Amino acid sequence: MDKAEILDVLKRNEGELRRRGVRHAALFGSAAKASAAPSSDIDILLDIDATFPMDVFAYAGVVGFVRDLFPAPVDVANRQALKPHLRAEVERDALYAF
C-alpha cells in the first residue's frame, strides 16, 4: 500500500477511531517517506484524547482495530508515550489522516 491508500483507510475509519478515543491518526516512518520496501511494516501514530476513559483493554482494542485495517504488519505508537527525542522525529515525518 502506498501512503495515499493508508491515509485513506485511516480517514474512512475516522468515526470509529474517534469513538474509541483517538483524536488524531497519522502515518509515519518509511511508508510516509515513500521509502518503504515491499516487506516494510506500516507505522501509525495515534493521539489519544486525554479525557477519554482509556484503560489497557480499551487501548489494546484500538491497536487491534487499527492493525485489522491493513493487510501488512502494523506498528502503532501512542503519541503521548513517545520519548521526547523520538517524538520530534516521528512528528517531523508524520502525515495526518485526521
N, CA, C and O atoms as a GROMACS GRO file, in nm:
protein
  392
    1MET      N    1   0.085  -0.119   0.000
    1MET     CA    2   0.000   0.000   0.000
    1MET      C    3   0.089   0.124   0.000
    1MET      O    4   0.192   0.128   0.066
    2ASP      N    5   0.046   0.224  -0.076
    2ASP     CA    6   0.121   0.349  -0.072
    2ASP      C    7   0.061   0.442   0.033
    2ASP      O    8  -0.044   0.412   0.092
    3LYS      N    9   0.128   0.555   0.056
    3LYS     CA   10   0.086   0.643   0.165
    3LYS      C   11  -0.054   0.699   0.145
    3LYS      O   12  -0.127   0.717   0.242
    4ALA      N   13  -0.092   0.727   0.021
    4ALA     CA   14  -0.227   0.779  -0.004
    4ALA      C   15  -0.333   0.676   0.034
    4ALA      O   16  -0.436   0.711   0.092
    5GLU      N   17  -0.309   0.549   0.002
    5GLU     CA   18  -0.404   0.443   0.037
    5GLU      C   19  -0.415   0.425   0.188
    5GLU      O   20  -0.524   0.408   0.242
    6ILE      N   21  -0.302   0.430   0.255
    6ILE     CA   22  -0.301   0.413   0.401
    6ILE      C   23  -0.376   0.528   0.467
    6ILE      O   24  -0.458   0.506   0.557
    7LEU      N   25  -0.348   0.650   0.423
    7LEU     CA   26  -0.417   0.766   0.480
    7LEU      C   27  -0.567   0.760   0.452
    7LEU      O   28  -0.648   0.800   0.536
    8ASP      N   29  -0.604   0.710   0.334
    8ASP     CA   30  -0.746   0.697   0.300
    8ASP      C   31  -0.815   0.597   0.393
    8ASP      O   32  -0.928   0.621   0.437
    9VAL      N   33  -0.750   0.487   0.422
    9VAL     CA   34  -0.808   0.387   0.513
    9VAL      C   35  -0.830   0.449   0.651
    9VAL      O   36  -0.936   0.431   0.711
   10LEU      N   37  -0.732   0.521   0.700
   10LEU     CA   38  -0.747   0.586   0.831
   10LEU      C   39  -0.860   0.688   0.828
   10LEU      O   40  -0.942   0.694   0.920
   11LYS      N   41  -0.866   0.768   0.722
   11LYS     CA   42  -0.970   0.870   0.711
   11LYS      C   43  -1.109   0.807   0.705
   11LYS      O   44  -1.202   0.856   0.769
   12ARG      N   45  -1.123   0.698   0.630
   12ARG     CA   46  -1.253   0.630   0.620
   12ARG      C   47  -1.298   0.571   0.753
   12ARG      O   48  -1.418   0.548   0.774
   13ASN      N   49  -1.204   0.547   0.842
   13ASN     CA   50  -1.236   0.489   0.973
   13ASN      C   51  -1.227   0.592   1.086
   13ASN      O   52  -1.222   0.556   1.203
   14GLU      N   53  -1.224   0.719   1.049
   14GLU     CA   54  -1.212   0.826   1.148
   14GLU      C   55  -1.323   0.820   1.253
   14GLU      O   56  -1.296   0.833   1.372
   15GLY      N   57  -1.446   0.800   1.210
   15GLY     CA   58  -1.558   0.797   1.304
   15GLY      C   59  -1.541   0.691   1.412
   15GLY      O   60  -1.559   0.720   1.530
   16GLU      N   61  -1.506   0.571   1.371
   16GLU     CA   62  -1.487   0.463   1.469
   16GLU      C   63  -1.366   0.489   1.558
   16GLU      O   64  -1.371   0.463   1.678
   17LEU      N   65  -1.260   0.540   1.501
   17LEU     CA   66  -1.142   0.570   1.581
   17LEU      C   67  -1.171   0.680   1.683
   17LEU      O   68  -1.126   0.672   1.797
   18ARG      N   69  -1.246   0.781   1.643
   18ARG     CA   70  -1.282   0.887   1.738
   18ARG      C   71  -1.371   0.832   1.850
   18ARG      O   72  -1.357   0.871   1.965
   19ARG      N   73  -1.462   0.742   1.815
   19ARG     CA   74  -1.546   0.680   1.918
   19ARG      C   75  -1.462   0.600   2.018
   19ARG      O   76  -1.503   0.580   2.132
   20ARG      N   77  -1.347   0.556   1.975
   20ARG     CA   78  -1.257   0.479   2.061
   20ARG      C   79  -1.154   0.567   2.132
   20ARG      O   80  -1.062   0.515   2.196
   21GLY      N   81  -1.168   0.699   2.120
   21GLY     CA   82  -1.080   0.790   2.193
   21GLY      C   83  -0.962   0.847   2.116
   21GLY      O   84  -0.876   0.912   2.176
   22VAL      N   85  -0.956   0.824   1.986
   22VAL     CA   86  -0.844   0.875   1.906
   22VAL      C   87  -0.879   1.015   1.856
   22VAL      O   88  -0.980   1.034   1.789
   23ARG      N   89  -0.793   1.112   1.888
   23ARG     CA   90  -0.813   1.249   1.839
   23ARG      C   91  -0.754   1.267   1.700
   23ARG      O   92  -0.813   1.331   1.614
   24HIS      N   93  -0.636   1.209   1.679
   24HIS     CA   94  -0.565   1.222   1.551
   24HIS      C   95  -0.497   1.090   1.519
   24HIS      O   96  -0.454   1.017   1.608
   25ALA      N   97  -0.489   1.061   1.389
   25ALA     CA   98  -0.416   0.943   1.342
   25ALA      C   99  -0.327   0.985   1.226
   25ALA      O  100  -0.369   1.061   1.139
   26ALA      N  101  -0.205   0.935   1.227
   26ALA     CA  102  -0.108   0.974   1.124
   26ALA      C  103  -0.023   0.854   1.083
   26ALA      O  104  -0.009   0.757   1.156
   27LEU      N  105   0.031   0.866   0.965
   27LEU     CA  106   0.127   0.770   0.912
   27LEU      C  107   0.266   0.830   0.931
   27LEU      O  108   0.286   0.949   0.908
   28PHE      N  109   0.362   0.749   0.974
   28PHE     CA  110   0.500   0.795   0.982
   28PHE      C  111   0.592   0.682   0.940
   28PHE      O  112   0.544   0.574   0.905
   29GLY      N  113   0.720   0.706   0.942
   29GLY     CA  114   0.816   0.601   0.906
   29GLY      C  115   0.836   0.591   0.756
   29GLY      O  116   0.809   0.685   0.681
   30SER      N  117   0.884   0.476   0.713
   30SER     CA  118   0.922   0.458   0.573
   30SER      C  119   0.806   0.475   0.476
   30SER      O  120   0.825   0.528   0.367
   31ALA      N  121   0.687   0.432   0.513
   31ALA     CA  122   0.572   0.449   0.423
   31ALA      C  123   0.538   0.596   0.404
   31ALA      O  124   0.498   0.636   0.295
   32ALA      N  125   0.553   0.676   0.508
   32ALA     CA  126   0.525   0.820   0.497
   32ALA      C  127   0.629   0.889   0.410
   32ALA      O  128   0.599   0.986   0.342
   33LYS      N  129   0.752   0.838   0.414
   33LYS     CA  130   0.860   0.898   0.336
   33LYS      C  131   0.873   0.834   0.197
   33LYS      O  132   0.965   0.867   0.122
   34ALA      N  133   0.781   0.745   0.164
   34ALA     CA  134   0.781   0.676   0.034
   34ALA      C  135   0.911   0.599   0.012
   34ALA      O  136   0.958   0.588  -0.102
   35SER      N  137   0.968   0.546   0.119
   35SER     CA  138   1.089   0.466   0.106
   35SER      C  139   1.067   0.323   0.156
   35SER      O  140   1.163   0.251   0.185
   36ALA      N  141   0.942   0.284   0.167
   36ALA     CA  142   0.909   0.151   0.219
   36ALA      C  143   0.941   0.043   0.117
   36ALA      O  144   0.917   0.059  -0.003
   37ALA      N  145   0.994  -0.067   0.166
   37ALA     CA  146   1.016  -0.186   0.084
   37ALA      C  147   0.888  -0.269   0.088
   37ALA      O  148   0.805  -0.249   0.176
   38PRO      N  149   0.872  -0.362  -0.006
   38PRO     CA  150   0.751  -0.446  -0.003
   38PRO      C  151   0.730  -0.519   0.130
   38PRO      O  152   0.617  -0.549   0.167
   39SER      N  153   0.838  -0.547   0.201
   39SER     CA  154   0.827  -0.618   0.328
   39SER      C  155   0.815  -0.525   0.449
   39SER      O  156   0.809  -0.572   0.563
   40SER      N  157   0.813  -0.394   0.426
   40SER     CA  158   0.807  -0.298   0.537
   40SER      C  159   0.673  -0.302   0.608
   40SER      O  160   0.570  -0.333   0.549
   41ASP      N  161   0.678  -0.270   0.736
   41ASP     CA  162   0.553  -0.257   0.811
   41ASP      C  163   0.497  -0.116   0.793
   41ASP      O  164   0.560  -0.030   0.732
   42ILE      N  165   0.379  -0.095   0.847
   42ILE     CA  166   0.312   0.035   0.842
   42ILE      C  167   0.318   0.093   0.983
   42ILE      O  168   0.278   0.028   1.080
   43ASP      N  169   0.368   0.215   0.995
   43ASP     CA  170   0.381   0.280   1.125
   43ASP      C  171   0.270   0.384   1.140
   43ASP      O  172   0.262   0.478   1.061
   44ILE      N  173   0.187   0.366   1.241
   44ILE     CA  174   0.073   0.455   1.266
   44ILE      C  175   0.092   0.523   1.401
   44ILE      O  176   0.123   0.458   1.501
   45LEU      N  177   0.072   0.654   1.402
   45LEU     CA  178   0.080   0.734   1.524
   45LEU      C  179  -0.062   0.772   1.565
   45LEU      O  180  -0.138   0.827   1.486
   46LEU      N  181  -0.097   0.742   1.689
   46LEU     CA  182  -0.228   0.778   1.742
   46LEU      C  183  -0.211   0.882   1.852
   46LEU      O  184  -0.124   0.870   1.938
   47ASP      N  185  -0.296   0.982   1.848
   47ASP     CA  186  -0.303   1.083   1.954
   47ASP      C  187  -0.434   1.055   2.028
   47ASP      O  188  -0.542   1.079   1.975
   48ILE      N  189  -0.422   1.005   2.150
   48ILE     CA  190  -0.539   0.965   2.229
   48ILE      C  191  -0.590   1.085   2.309
   48ILE      O  192  -0.512   1.158   2.370
   49ASP      N  193  -0.720   1.104   2.308
   49ASP     CA  194  -0.784   1.211   2.386
   49ASP      C  195  -0.760   1.185   2.535
   49ASP      O  196  -0.800   1.081   2.587
   50ALA      N  197  -0.696   1.279   2.601
   50ALA     CA  198  -0.661   1.263   2.743
   50ALA      C  199  -0.784   1.254   2.832
   50ALA      O  200  -0.775   1.204   2.944
   51THR      N  201  -0.899   1.302   2.785
   51THR     CA  202  -1.021   1.298   2.867
   51THR      C  203  -1.101   1.170   2.845
   51THR      O  204  -1.201   1.146   2.914
   52PHE      N  205  -1.059   1.087   2.750
   52PHE     CA  206  -1.130   0.963   2.720
   52PHE      C  207  -1.090   0.856   2.823
   52PHE      O  208  -0.972   0.843   2.853
   53PRO      N  209  -1.187   0.781   2.877
   53PRO     CA  210  -1.154   0.677   2.976
   53PRO      C  211  -1.086   0.558   2.908
   53PRO      O  212  -1.152   0.463   2.866
   54MET      N  213  -0.954   0.564   2.897
   54MET     CA  214  -0.877   0.462   2.824
   54MET      C  215  -0.798   0.376   2.922
   54MET      O  216  -0.700   0.422   2.981
   55ASP      N  217  -0.841   0.252   2.938
   55ASP     CA  218  -0.761   0.158   3.017
   55ASP      C  219  -0.682   0.069   2.921
   55ASP      O  220  -0.692   0.086   2.799
   56VAL      N  221  -0.607  -0.023   2.974
   56VAL     CA  222  -0.522  -0.108   2.891
   56VAL      C  223  -0.604  -0.192   2.793
   56VAL      O  224  -0.559  -0.217   2.681
   57PHE      N  225  -0.723  -0.234   2.832
   57PHE     CA  226  -0.806  -0.315   2.744
   57PHE      C  227  -0.863  -0.232   2.629
   57PHE      O  228  -0.870  -0.278   2.515
   58ALA      N  229  -0.905  -0.110   2.660
   58ALA     CA  230  -0.956  -0.021   2.555
   58ALA      C  231  -0.845   0.014   2.457
   58ALA      O  232  -0.867   0.016   2.336
   59TYR      N  233  -0.725   0.040   2.510
   59TYR     CA  234  -0.612   0.072   2.422
   59TYR      C  235  -0.577  -0.047   2.333
   59TYR      O  236  -0.551  -0.031   2.214
   60ALA      N  237  -0.576  -0.166   2.391
   60ALA     CA  238  -0.548  -0.286   2.311
   60ALA      C  239  -0.654  -0.304   2.202
   60ALA      O  240  -0.622  -0.349   2.092
   61GLY      N  241  -0.778  -0.268   2.232
   61GLY     CA  242  -0.883  -0.275   2.131
   61GLY      C  243  -0.860  -0.178   2.017
   61GLY      O  244  -0.883  -0.212   1.901
   62VAL      N  245  -0.814  -0.058   2.049
   62VAL     CA  246  -0.783   0.042   1.945
   62VAL      C  247  -0.669  -0.009   1.857
   62VAL      O  248  -0.677  -0.003   1.735
   63VAL      N  249  -0.565  -0.058   1.920
   63VAL     CA  250  -0.450  -0.109   1.846
   63VAL      C  251  -0.491  -0.225   1.756
   63VAL      O  252  -0.453  -0.230   1.639
   64GLY      N  253  -0.569  -0.317   1.808
   64GLY     CA  254  -0.617  -0.430   1.728
   64GLY      C  255  -0.703  -0.385   1.612
   64GLY      O  256  -0.691  -0.437   1.501
   65PHE      N  257  -0.790  -0.287   1.636
   65PHE     CA  258  -0.875  -0.233   1.530
   65PHE      C  259  -0.789  -0.175   1.418
   65PHE      O  260  -0.813  -0.203   1.300
   66VAL      N  261  -0.688  -0.095   1.454
   66VAL     CA  262  -0.601  -0.034   1.353
   66VAL      C  263  -0.526  -0.142   1.276
   66VAL      O  264  -0.517  -0.135   1.153
   67ARG      N  265  -0.472  -0.238   1.345
   67ARG     CA  266  -0.397  -0.345   1.277
   67ARG      C  267  -0.486  -0.424   1.180
   67ARG      O  268  -0.440  -0.466   1.074
   68ASP      N  269  -0.611  -0.442   1.216
   68ASP     CA  270  -0.703  -0.517   1.129
   68ASP      C  271  -0.742  -0.441   1.003
   68ASP      O  272  -0.799  -0.499   0.911
   69LEU      N  273  -0.713  -0.312   0.998
   69LEU     CA  274  -0.748  -0.232   0.881
   69LEU      C  275  -0.656  -0.257   0.762
   69LEU      O  276  -0.690  -0.223   0.649
   70PHE      N  277  -0.540  -0.316   0.787
   70PHE     CA  278  -0.436  -0.324   0.684
   70PHE      C  279  -0.391  -0.467   0.660
   70PHE      O  280  -0.392  -0.550   0.751
   71PRO      N  281  -0.350  -0.497   0.535
   71PRO     CA  282  -0.305  -0.632   0.502
   71PRO      C  283  -0.159  -0.658   0.542
   71PRO      O  284  -0.114  -0.772   0.540
   72ALA      N  285  -0.086  -0.552   0.578
   72ALA     CA  286   0.055  -0.564   0.615
   72ALA      C  287   0.069  -0.551   0.767
   72ALA      O  288  -0.023  -0.505   0.834
   73PRO      N  289   0.183  -0.592   0.821
   73PRO     CA  290   0.207  -0.571   0.964
   73PRO      C  291   0.202  -0.422   0.999
   73PRO      O  292   0.248  -0.338   0.922
   74VAL      N  293   0.147  -0.391   1.115
   74VAL     CA  294   0.130  -0.252   1.158
   74VAL      C  295   0.192  -0.234   1.297
   74VAL      O  296   0.167  -0.313   1.388
   75ASP      N  297   0.272  -0.129   1.311
   75ASP     CA  298   0.320  -0.086   1.442
   75ASP      C  299   0.242   0.039   1.479
   75ASP      O  300   0.232   0.133   1.400
   76VAL      N  301   0.186   0.039   1.599
   76VAL     CA  302   0.106   0.153   1.646
   76VAL      C  303   0.181   0.220   1.760
   76VAL      O  304   0.221   0.156   1.856
   77ALA      N  305   0.199   0.352   1.747
   77ALA     CA  306   0.265   0.430   1.851
   77ALA      C  307   0.165   0.528   1.911
   77ALA      O  308   0.086   0.590   1.839
   78ASN      N  309   0.170   0.541   2.041
   78ASN     CA  310   0.087   0.638   2.113
   78ASN      C  311   0.170   0.765   2.128
   78ASN      O  312   0.275   0.764   2.193
   79ARG      N  313   0.124   0.874   2.069
   79ARG     CA  314   0.200   1.000   2.072
   79ARG      C  315   0.241   1.038   2.213
   79ARG      O  316   0.355   1.079   2.236
   80GLN      N  317   0.150   1.025   2.308
   80GLN     CA  318   0.178   1.067   2.445
   80GLN      C  319   0.285   0.980   2.512
   80GLN      O  320   0.349   1.024   2.608
   81ALA      N  321   0.305   0.860   2.464
   81ALA     CA  322   0.400   0.768   2.526
   81ALA      C  323   0.540   0.774   2.464
   81ALA      O  324   0.632   0.710   2.514
   82LEU      N  325   0.555   0.849   2.356
   82LEU     CA  326   0.685   0.857   2.290
   82LEU      C  327   0.785   0.936   2.374
   82LEU      O  328   0.750   1.036   2.436
   83LYS      N  329   0.907   0.891   2.375
   83LYS     CA  330   1.015   0.966   2.440
   83LYS      C  331   1.035   1.097   2.363
   83LYS      O  332   1.016   1.100   2.241
   84PRO      N  333   1.072   1.204   2.431
   84PRO     CA  334   1.085   1.334   2.364
   84PRO      C  335   1.175   1.333   2.240
   84PRO      O  336   1.142   1.396   2.140
   85HIS      N  337   1.288   1.263   2.246
   85HIS     CA  338   1.378   1.262   2.130
   85HIS      C  339   1.317   1.186   2.012
   85HIS      O  340   1.346   1.219   1.897
   86LEU      N  341   1.235   1.087   2.038
   86LEU     CA  342   1.166   1.015   1.930
   86LEU      C  343   1.046   1.094   1.879
   86LEU      O  344   1.018   1.094   1.759
   87ARG      N  345   0.976   1.161   1.969
   87ARG     CA  346   0.857   1.236   1.931
   87ARG      C  347   0.888   1.339   1.823
   87ARG      O  348   0.813   1.352   1.727
   88ALA      N  349   0.998   1.411   1.838
   88ALA     CA  350   1.034   1.514   1.740
   88ALA      C  351   1.055   1.452   1.602
   88ALA      O  352   1.008   1.506   1.502
   89GLU      N  353   1.124   1.340   1.596
   89GLU     CA  354   1.149   1.273   1.468
   89GLU      C  355   1.020   1.219   1.407
   89GLU      O  356   0.995   1.237   1.288
   90VAL      N  357   0.939   1.154   1.488
   90VAL     CA  358   0.812   1.098   1.439
   90VAL      C  359   0.721   1.209   1.389
   90VAL      O  360   0.662   1.197   1.281
   91GLU      N  361   0.708   1.316   1.466
   91GLU     CA  362   0.618   1.425   1.426
   91GLU      C  363   0.667   1.498   1.302
   91GLU      O  364   0.586   1.549   1.224
   92ARG      N  365   0.798   1.502   1.282
   92ARG     CA  366   0.853   1.566   1.162
   92ARG      C  367   0.807   1.491   1.035
   92ARG      O  368   0.779   1.554   0.933
   93ASP      N  369   0.801   1.360   1.043
   93ASP     CA  370   0.766   1.277   0.927
   93ASP      C  371   0.617   1.246   0.917
   93ASP      O  372   0.572   1.195   0.814
   94ALA      N  373   0.540   1.276   1.021
   94ALA     CA  374   0.400   1.233   1.026
   94ALA      C  375   0.313   1.299   0.920
   94ALA      O  376   0.322   1.420   0.896
   95LEU      N  377   0.230   1.217   0.859
   95LEU     CA  378   0.127   1.263   0.764
   95LEU      C  379  -0.007   1.231   0.828
   95LEU      O  380  -0.043   1.115   0.844
   96TYR      N  381  -0.081   1.335   0.864
   96TYR     CA  382  -0.205   1.316   0.939
   96TYR      C  383  -0.323   1.285   0.848
   96TYR      O  384  -0.347   1.355   0.750
   97ALA      N  385  -0.395   1.180   0.881
   97ALA     CA  386  -0.520   1.148   0.811
   97ALA      C  387  -0.632   1.233   0.867
   97ALA      O  388  -0.721   1.277   0.794
   98PHE      N  389  -0.628   1.257   0.998
   98PHE     CA  390  -0.723   1.346   1.066
   98PHE      C  391  -0.664   1.387   1.198
   98PHE      O  392  -0.727   1.462   1.273
   0.00000   0.00000   0.00000
